[in-house]
Amino acid sequence: MAKALQFPIIDLSSPDRISTARSIRQACLDCGFFYLMNHGIDDELVQSVFQESRNFFSLPVEEKMNLARKEHRGYTPLYAENLDPSSSSKGDSKESFYIGPLESISTCDLNQWPSEEALPCWRSTMECYYEKVLHVGKRLISLIALALNLDEDFFEKVGAINPPYAFLRLLRYPGELGISSEEIYGASAHSDYGMVTILASDGVSGLQVCREKFKQPRVWEDVHHINGTFIVNIGDAMERWTNCLFGSTLHRVMPTGRERYSMPFFVDPNPDCVVECLKTCCSESSPPRFPPIRGGDYLEEKLRITYASAL
């Protein structure tokens, strides 16, 4: 059994932004994960989103497949993804639904929505939650800029979040998976692709992290749920920006025999933004490790590998 890990707790409501930025910096240096409290999103709304998520995943498979994933929006069934390309698994045991930038944010709304007849409150609930978590994400990104000794609006100025490019993902991990001769993962070992991920969980265990992703054998630690908080982690794009100063942490979800729901919100760099080493994160003795790359090109390559490895 993996031992339990307690992440730092960051208070987003603190008026001392410099102190908060320092705390975020230390959390990102230590493990790339932290809890976020006092984020301003009512628990009633979070629970409503979880309930609407359950309502969708309880629909017949044929009805869900009418909204099959296109343009990184919509439904993906069980085993459609394999987040660890080195794994021989047939795919991750989860089903999901992606919601991308909304019409109020993007000039091109590619989202797919269940019919109002089947789920009358679904779209309005998801849009409300999306906009509120995006606001939290923007506040976080400005604090991360301060943590990197940059102006707080740095990432907005370079076009990383202007306009924002974020995805809400609804996830369901089934409780009973049947008998299999291979090891089954809810989500196989991976790091996230973007800038930061803001995760809401229903409290069911299963999430684990590996703080030293290049060390073998890997040591996995359980992540506890804390009511009223989000779990935040650094993504690969932020790792590239910071020249590995802030590392993206390997994590996975293991089956526990209980149905599990979660809602990660991925704040990704705008596709036209160039991700290149920050001046505050390199020096003569520590030159840039990665070449500059467009955010869109980077994310597309990551997604191509994820879905190809599940085929």
Salt bridges, closest charged atoms under 4 A:
GLU81 OE1 - LYS94 NZ 3.16
GLU81 OE1 - ARG169 NH2 2.27
ASP92 OD2 - LYS94 NZ 3.13
GLU95 OE1 - LYS64 NZ 2.96
GLU95 OE2 - ARG172 NH1 2.84
ASP109 OD2 - ARG123 NH2 3.86
GLU127 OE2 - ARG123 NE 3.06
GLU152 OE1 - ARG17 NH2 2.62
ASP153 OD1 - LYS157 NZ 3.72
ASP192 OD1 - HIS190 NE2 3.43
ASP192 OD1 - HIS251 NE2 3.30
GLU221 OE2 - LYS3 NZ 3.96
GLU221 OE1 - ARG211 NE 2.79
ASP236 OD2 - LYS302 NZ 3.08
GLU239 OE2 - LYS213 NZ 2.92
GLU259 OE2 - ARG172 NE 2.71
ASP272 OD1 - ARG294 NH2 2.91
ASP297 OD1 - ARG294 NH1 2.88
GLU301 OE2 - ARG304 NH2 2.73
